[in-house]
Amino acid sequence: MKNYKLIIGIFFLLISSIVSAQQEDLNSYLKIAAENNPELKAKFNDYMAALEVAPQVKALPDPQIAFAYFISPVETRVGPQRFKISASQMFPWFGTLKAKENVAVQAAKAKYEIFEETKSLLFNDVKAAYYNLYFNKKAMAITLENMGILETFQKLAEIKIEAGLVSMVDEYRLEMEINELENQLALLKDKERFLETAFNNLLDVESSIPVEVPEDLWTNDFPLSKQAALDSIAQFNHQLLNIDLQQAALAYKREVAENMGKPNFKLGFDYTFIGKGENNLSGKDAFIFPTVGITIPLYQNKYKAMIQEVVYLEAAKTDEKANKTNLLETLFEKGWNDYLDANRRIELYKTQSTLAQKSMNLLETEYITGNKNFEEILRMERKVLKYNLEEEKAKADKQAAISFITYLMGK
């Protein structure tokens, strides 16, 4: 298992080194999120609090000290008893305190896995928000570029209108198309403010701080096979590890319940202060050590019920893990399909965009040299815009899918 974990780590180290320069901004945002996010800090404090339970439960019960004063001194052979001090310590059955400590330790480890799960989910959310911001900014740039193309055509149409080669309809169509793009650009700008606010809230920084995204998004592939990813989920997913640790804690809890049905022991001593007697004896204090006590667990039904409670909880955790495993596999299949689909879409729209641009250039030439129907140019311009946007969306979706699969793997 250690070797497999090492191999997984090497894969991610290699891929991260390849794109480290491109991902520098994103990595810095992840670091800020890890340091600032309130939910993550809350989970870490839960874990730190859980660590403090073990020293409490492994300690012996507090010793008992009693003081007794004789209002009417009791006369003894050596003199009257004045007062008495008693001290005692209770000792649970052998191994009980160690089992309680083990319960607390495993529970703390389970809390740590919850912290790691929260961190992995936070990183996935930050990445997803980052890729959405990238696409939105890219969509604005592509829209502006298309508006520039249409404005060029508008000037060309004005020349042809003045020459009497085309009607005013061409200019009206262009103006309508530009108006729609301006409206789309305004929507994208509004969306950008929302996306930046959501992103900065994940980092717990000022919502007005602009977010830096790359000019072109990296297109690295997922470094592992499908089966290797599934194996990694089964071994390293933090939700599954949390359940495993809870099961380990329950095993020790059953040991505690079994030991509680066994006797506890008490050791102590009495010290009696004796004064001078009437027979002029000097008086001699009496020291009795040890005194021994034992608790007798007569009501065994209570302890049997405690053991059976743990047995049911262990069975529940086994079923919970099986259900969680099935759910994670379903989520992985969806993420894997999204990854493959995004890969296909990148290749498709890259090809479509190239063909549409070539067609656009031919139509532009034909319009300049002849009387080519202007409607075809506008239709092709819409396809160029669509394919460019779809290609960028596919690139963002691909990286989001990789991020989600990596999250499921507990990385």
Residue, then its C-alpha position, 0 to 999 in steps of 0.5 A: m500500500k505504501n508503494y502504491k501511495l508512493i507511485i501515486g505521489i510521483f505521478f502527481l509530482l510529475i504532472s504538477s512540475i510540468v504545469s507548475a509555471q502555468q498554475e502558479d496563480l492557482n496554487s497561490y490561491l489554494k494556499i490562501a484558501a487553506e490558510n483563511n477559509p473559516e470552515l477549514k479552520a473550524k474543522f482543524n480546531d475540531y481535530m485539535a480539540a479531539l486530540e485533548v480527549a486522550p489525556q483525559v480518558k487515560a488518566l486514573p480517577d481523582p483520588q479521594i481524601a477524607f478528614a474526620y474529627f472526633i467531637s467526643p474522642v474515642e478512648t483506646r488503650v494507647g489514648p483518645q482518638r482525635f481525628k483521622i485522615s483517609a486517602s484512596q485511589m480507584f483502579p479500573w480493570f486492567g487495560t480499561l484506560k488504555a482502551k479508552e485512550n485508543v478510542a479517543v486516539q482513533a476518534a481524533k484521527a477520524k476528525y483529522e480525515i474530516f479536516e482533510e476531506t474538507k480541505s480537498l473539497l475546498f480545493n476542488d471548489v476553488k479550482a472549479a470557481y477558478y475555471n469558471l472565471y477563466f471561461n467567463k473572461k475568455a468569453m468576454a474576450i471572444t465576444l469583443e473580438n467578434m464585435g470587432i469583426l462585425e464592426t469591420f463588416q459594417k464599414l464594408a457594408e457602408i461602402k457597398i451601400e454608398a456604391g449602390l451594390v447592396s441595400m440598407v438591410d445588410e447594415y441593419r442586420l449588422e447593427m442588430e448582431i452587434n447589439e446582441l453581442e453588446n448585451q451578451l458582453a454586459l451579461l458576462k461582465d455582471k457574471e464576472r462580478f458574481l464569480e469573483t465574489a464567490f471565488n474570494n469568499l472561498l479564500d475569505v478575502e475582500s470580494s473586490i480583489p480582482v482574480e488573475v487567470p491565465e491567458d490560455l488554460w493548460t490542457n494537461d491530461f489526467p495522469l492515471s488509468k481509470q482503474a488506478a484512479l478507482d483503486s486510489i479512491a478505495q484506499f485514500n478517499h478521506q470519507l472512507l478513511n474516516i469510516d475506517l477509523q470510526q470502526a477502529a474506535l468502535a472496536y476499542k469501545r467494545e473492549v471498554a464495555e467488556n472491561m466495565g463489566k469487570p470489577n474495579f479495585k480501590l487501594g487506600f490508607d487510614y491515619t489516626f491521630i491519638g492524644k495522651g491518655e489518662n494513664n499518662l501514655s504518650g499516645k501513638d498515632a495509628f497507621i493502617f495500610p492498605t485498605v482494599g476495596i472492590t466494586i462488584p458489577l452485579y447488573q450485567n444486563k447493563y454491560k451486555a447492552m453496552i456491548q451489543e450497542v457497539v456491535y450494532l454500531e459496527a454493523a451500521k458502519t460496515d453498511e455505511k462504508a459499503n453505501k459510501t463506496n457505491l456512491l463514490e464509484t457513481l460520482f467517479e463514473k460521472g466525473w470520468n465521463d465528464y473528463l472523456d466528454a470534455n476531451r472529445r469536445i476540445e478536439l471537435y470544436k477545435t476542428q469545427s472552429t478552424l473550418a468555420q474560420k476558413s469558411m468565414n474568410l471565403l465568404e468575406t472574400e466573396y462578399i467583397t468581390g461580389n454580391k454574396n448573400f450577407e445572411e450567410i456571413l452572419r450565420m457563419e460568424r455566429k458559428v465561429l463565435k459558438y465554436n470558439l466559446e465551446e472549445e474554451k468551455a470544454k477546456a475548463d470542463k476538462q480541468a474541472a473534471i480532473s480536479f473532481i476526480t483528484y478530490l475523490m482520490g483524496k489528493 
